[in-house]
Amino acid sequence: MWDATLVWGGDLTINATGDLQLSTGTQLGQQRVLRRLLTNAADYIWQPDYGAGLGQFVGAANIERAAAGVIYAQVFLEPTVSRQPPPTVAATTMDDGSVVVGIQYVDAPSAQTQTVSFSMSA
């Protein structure tokens, strides 16, 4: 199944023929993992259990451990994330209070290692 290419915080992409750019393969998996993690729980009224709401952890104590637990639970809900080997997650609080998250996982359909990273700030 294809999704429109939509990078978190960006806009839809138009291809050379003027149609919406479609996302497939490993790019689609990365896009879905990122969307799940950064979407607040209950923001999708038709899917109230969807979303990790990682933004809630910005400024909290022990964010690294709390965010890692939520990330592990949520990424396994995506069918493109292989269970073996398990993903690795690193969350680091920067001096300015922002949090940098890096996730490495194996894409199940392609068996290729993928990296997703992003920053969250208050």
C-alpha positions as CSV (number, residue, x, y, z in Angstrom):
1,M,0.0,0.0,0.0
2,W,1.2,3.5,-0.8
3,D,0.9,6.7,1.2
4,A,1.5,10.2,0.1
5,T,5.0,11.4,0.9
6,L,4.6,13.7,3.9
7,V,7.7,14.4,6.0
8,W,6.7,15.3,9.6
9,G,6.3,19.1,9.9
10,G,6.5,19.5,6.1
11,D,4.0,19.6,3.3
12,L,2.8,17.2,0.6
13,T,5.3,16.7,-2.2
14,I,4.3,17.0,-5.9
15,N,6.1,14.9,-8.5
16,A,7.3,15.9,-12.0
17,T,3.9,15.1,-13.5
18,G,2.0,17.3,-11.0
19,D,0.6,14.3,-9.0
20,L,1.2,13.7,-5.3
21,Q,4.5,12.0,-4.6
22,L,3.9,8.6,-3.2
23,S,6.0,7.0,-0.5
24,T,6.9,3.3,-0.8
25,G,9.4,0.8,0.6
26,T,11.7,1.8,3.5
27,Q,10.8,5.5,3.1
28,L,7.1,4.5,3.8
29,G,8.2,2.6,7.0
30,Q,10.3,5.5,8.3
31,Q,7.4,7.9,7.6
32,R,4.9,5.7,9.5
33,V,7.2,5.2,12.5
34,L,7.8,8.9,12.8
35,R,4.2,9.8,12.5
36,R,3.2,7.2,15.1
37,L,5.7,8.5,17.6
38,L,5.0,12.2,17.2
39,T,1.2,12.0,17.1
40,N,-0.5,12.6,20.4
41,A,-2.6,9.7,21.7
42,A,-6.3,10.3,20.9
43,D,-5.6,12.9,18.2
44,Y,-7.1,10.6,15.6
45,I,-10.7,10.4,16.6
46,W,-11.2,7.3,14.4
47,Q,-8.2,5.6,16.1
48,P,-8.0,6.7,19.7
49,D,-5.2,4.3,20.6
50,Y,-2.9,5.5,17.8
51,G,0.1,7.7,18.7
52,A,2.9,7.8,21.3
53,G,2.7,11.6,22.1
54,L,6.4,11.9,22.7
55,G,6.1,15.6,23.0
56,Q,4.6,15.1,26.5
57,F,8.1,14.1,27.8
58,V,9.9,17.4,26.9
59,G,11.0,19.0,30.1
60,A,10.2,15.9,32.2
61,A,12.7,14.2,34.5
62,N,14.3,11.0,33.4
63,I,13.0,11.5,29.9
64,E,15.5,9.1,28.3
65,R,14.1,6.1,30.1
66,A,10.4,7.1,29.9
67,A,10.6,8.0,26.2
68,A,12.5,4.8,25.3
69,G,9.8,2.6,26.9
70,V,7.0,4.3,25.0
71,I,9.1,4.2,21.7
72,Y,9.6,0.5,22.1
73,A,6.0,-0.2,22.7
74,Q,4.8,2.0,19.8
75,V,7.3,1.0,17.1
76,F,6.3,-2.7,17.5
77,L,2.8,-1.7,16.4
78,E,4.1,-0.9,13.0
79,P,4.2,-3.9,10.7
80,T,7.4,-2.7,8.9
81,V,9.5,-2.9,12.1
82,S,11.1,-6.3,12.6
83,R,11.0,-7.8,16.1
84,Q,14.4,-9.4,15.7
85,P,16.8,-7.9,16.2
86,P,14.9,-5.4,18.5
87,P,15.2,-1.7,17.7
88,T,17.8,0.4,19.5
89,V,16.7,3.7,21.0
90,A,18.7,6.7,22.2
91,A,17.1,9.8,23.7
92,T,19.3,12.6,24.9
93,T,18.4,15.8,26.6
94,M,20.4,18.8,25.3
95,D,21.5,21.9,27.2
96,D,18.6,23.9,25.8
97,G,16.1,21.4,27.0
98,S,15.3,19.9,23.6
99,V,15.4,16.1,23.3
100,V,17.2,14.3,20.4
101,V,15.9,10.8,19.7
102,G,17.6,8.3,17.4
103,I,16.0,4.9,16.6
104,Q,17.6,2.1,14.6
105,Y,15.5,-0.8,13.5
106,V,15.3,-3.5,10.8
107,D,12.7,-2.9,8.1
108,A,10.8,-6.2,8.0
109,P,9.9,-6.2,4.2
110,S,13.5,-5.4,3.0
111,A,15.6,-6.7,6.0
112,Q,17.6,-3.4,5.7
113,T,18.6,-1.5,8.8
114,Q,16.9,1.9,9.0
115,T,17.6,4.9,11.2
116,V,15.0,7.5,12.2
117,S,16.0,10.5,14.2
118,F,14.3,13.7,15.3
119,S,14.4,16.5,17.8
120,M,11.6,17.7,20.1
121,S,11.5,21.0,22.0
122,A,9.1,22.8,24.2
